Amino acid sequence: MLHPASEASASKRGTRLRAATLLVFASLLFGISMLAVVRVPLGFLWLPTLAVSVWGHFLGLLAVAGAVVLVARRRTRRALSGRLAAALCTTAGCLSFVPAAQLVPGALDLEERITAAFGSEASALNAAVRQAPVVVTEVFGVESPPVLQESVVYHESGAASLRLELLPRA
């Protein structure tokens, strides 16, 4: 049987470790969410920055859920480290939604900008129809060698014949 004083110190150590873990997790969320709003001078962080900018709303939901859990627990709500972790999670959640909020003004007038750039749908319907599909050689000016084509009768049944078009190697 353990001495009551050693049980209390073990409990305190566990509480401190838990608080430190929560604080590190909240700080990590905050640091990652900062990538969405701060211009990163380091070249190797461009991929995480892109991921946070594109998928940051999921990180924001995780951070807000973490803040709710931290606030709901009485033990972490009373401790300074718990309040600090909740504040960091809340701030990380807000920062993670910044790229999505920045898209709203551009999305509101997107249809007008597309119409101004490409014309209306009615003018597109009256556009000249191309008689043949676009060929790569016409677009890029690349010449391809002529292809030899053989037509072979595969099967004959009465007056109908089934032909097979072969493209032999040159």
N, C-alpha and C positions, 0 to 999 in steps of 0.2 A: 504494500500500500504506500502510495506516495504521500509525502508531507503536503499539507494544504498550501504552504508557501510556494513549493515547487510547482504545484498544479496551477496556481495563480500566475506564476512567471511564464509557464508554458502557454497558458491561455493568452497572456499579453503578447508573447512572441508571435503566436498564430494570428492575433488581431493585427499586429504591426505588419506582418508579412502580407496578410490579405489587403490591408490598406495600401501598402507599397505596390502590390500587384495591380490593384485598381487604379492607382495613380499613374503607373507606368503605362497601362492599357489606355487610359484616357489621354495621356500625353502623346502616345503613339498615334491615336486617332486624330488628335489635334494637329500633329506634325504632318500627317499624310493629307489632311484636309487643307492645310496651308498651301500645298502644291497647286490647288485649284485657283488660288487668287494671287500668289506671289510669283513673280518671274524668277525662274530658277537659272542661276548662272552656270551650273554644272551640266555638262553635256550628257552624263550618264543617267540623269534623272528625267530625261525627256519622255521615256516610255511610261514611268509611273505617273508623271504629270498628265500625259495624254489619257491614261486609264482613269485617273481621278476626275479629269474634266468630262469624260464621256460617261463613266459609270458612277460618278460621285453621288448621285441620288441614293444608290444602295448603301454607300458608306454613310450618308447622312441619316438614313433610316436606322442603321446599326448604332450610330452615335446617339441618336435621340432615344432609341430603345435602352441603351446603356444608361443614359441620364435618368430615364424614368425608373429603371430598376434601382439606381443609386439613391434616388430621392424617396422611393417607396420603402426602402429598408431603413428601419429606425436607427440601427447601429451606425450605418454610414452617413445618415443624415445628420447625426449629432457630431461626428468627428470632423475635424478640420480637413483632413485628407479626403474624406468622402464628399464634403461640400465642394472642395477644389476639383475633385475628379468629375463630379456632376457638372460643374461650371465648364470644365474643359470639354466634356462630351457635348454639352449644349452648344458651345461655341463651334466645335467641330461639325456638328450637325448643320448649323446655320451656314458655315463656310462651304460645306459640301454641296449645298443647294444653290450657291451663287452662279455656277455656269448654267444651270437650267433656268434661273431667273434672267440671265443675260440674253437668253434666246427668245424670250417672249416678245420684246419690241420688234425684232426682225421677223418673227413669225406672223405678226399682226398685219404687216403690209407686204407679205411675200407674194400674194396673188397680183397686186398692182405692179410690183417690180418685175415679175415674170411677164406680165402683159406688156409692160413698157419695153422690155428687152426683146421679146419674141413676137409680139403682136397678139391679137385676140384669137380665140379658138375659131371664130367664123372665118377669119382671113386664112387660117391654116387649112380649113376645109376646102377653100377655093384655090389653094395653091396648085401649081402645075404638078401633075402626076408623072413620075418617072416611069418610062416604058420598060426599062430593064433594071434588074437589081444592081446595086453598087458593086463594082468589081475592084479588087485590091489594086490591080495594075493601073486602073484609072485614077485611083486616089493617090498612090505613092509613085507611080511611074515605073514600077518594077516589071520587067519582061520575064515571062516564063517560057520555057522551051515548048514547042508544039508537042501535042500528045497524039500518039498513034492509037487508033481505035479499031478494033476488030469486032464484027458482028457475027456471032455463031448461032446457028439454030440449035437450040437445046432439046426441044421436043416438038414433034409434029403430030397433030391429031386432025385428020381430015384436011380441011382447007385452012385451019388455024395453025399457026406455028408460034412456038415460044422462043423468043430470041434472047441471047445473053450478050451483053456488051462487055468485051474484054479490053483491058488497058495493059498491054504487055510492057515489060521493061524495055527501055530504049537501049 
